[in-house]
């Protein structure tokens, strides 16, 4: 609610997580930073400690190290959506000037690549500074894999698009991808070298812990109210408040919980399951690889190498939840689908069960643009990742920091030309449409 003299934005809900992320469970418990207690001041408040918020903080510190920054994370770093990611920092868009992939223009494809590689540069710089090993940050590339004739055709079409814009790739036949994955399920694959694979919970923890004064992180400190005070803003939390001239909303779909982008964000959950550790000799092929599906809405798979054995991660299923909460029943149904996909791909591991299952929220816009820019005087949004959150949310955070501090960069140039998110149909048509569209896309992906 607001009036001419004062503007007030109150959170209608707080983030809720579904299931236990295997990425978090693989790590030692985190000792969180202290909660915010009492009243503090800062030059900038960042709401959200995920890919977007932490990348924005990092970029602010690069531009002006004297600025004080307060990051408010509702939970514990790495346990929310960022630590539920599948860990692909992808440099290429899903569509590259191909009619089968949506008919994007070459210019849009190249700008999408530029956005992604800006995110990768930031991540690479942090990884080098912190001395991370390949268990956290691995520039290994990725495979797009097919298990059907239609999937094979999509990969050939995609390779043609990459060739037109001068991007490197390698097409693999069934035998060659079997040598990588250790399974005969896949009929072909396309390898692209530019993707970075991360352990997302470890990456986001490490990014948070790399930040130094005057950047301060407060965990278990949700923002519950934003109100205008003079020429600045006061952000209230359960036990304190922060006064600041500027705010970056880096909480993706939960920006709508404060009334921003009302009826412009689709709240979609995707789900993953991870096996318990198994003896690496049980599955031939490489011990570490990562694969996305040839067909949109198909099944993502990673083999994760560990000290006590290896694990398989399976991600598929997409569901719409207007209240940004996916229940345990939804997780169970997604898990049953994961078991089916897993058994089909790895019959040799039929006796190795899933140990962890979880869901993660993302925010999409109808016209696939970020929810971005100055949405109130002094309040900047870095939301609406539209999937591929590790890449796009990182870029959103960098671009928001640049815009807020008046930096003229290629990223701000590209972002300034995006349309605003389109209004969604009213309820109940929104829910009906979203669920129907997701069901159709998953049906179209078939066994992929």
Buried (B, 14 or more C-beta within 10 A) or exposed (E): EEEEEEBBBEBEEBBBBBBBBBBBEBBEEBEBBEBBEEEBBBBBBBBBBBBBBBBBBBBBBBEEEEBBBBBBBBBBBBBBBBBBBBBBBBBBBBBBBBEBBBEBEEEBBBBBBBBBBBBBEBBBEBBEEBEBEBBBBBBBBBBBBBBBEBBBBBBBBBBBBBEEBEBEBEBBEBEBBBEBBBBEBBBBBBBBEBBBBBBBBBBBBBBBBBBEEBBBBBBBBBBBBBBBEEEBBBBBBEEBBBBBBBBBBBBBBBBBBBBBBEBBBBBBBBBBBBBBBBEBEBBBBEBBBBBBBBBBBBBBBBBBBEEEBBBBBBBBBBBBBBEBBBEEEBBEBBBEBBBBBBEEBBEBBEEBEBBBBBBBBBBBBBEBBBBBBEBBEBBBBBBBBBBBBBBBBBBBBBBBBBBBBEBEBEBBEBBEEBEBBEEBEEEEEBBEBBEEEBBEBBEEBEBB
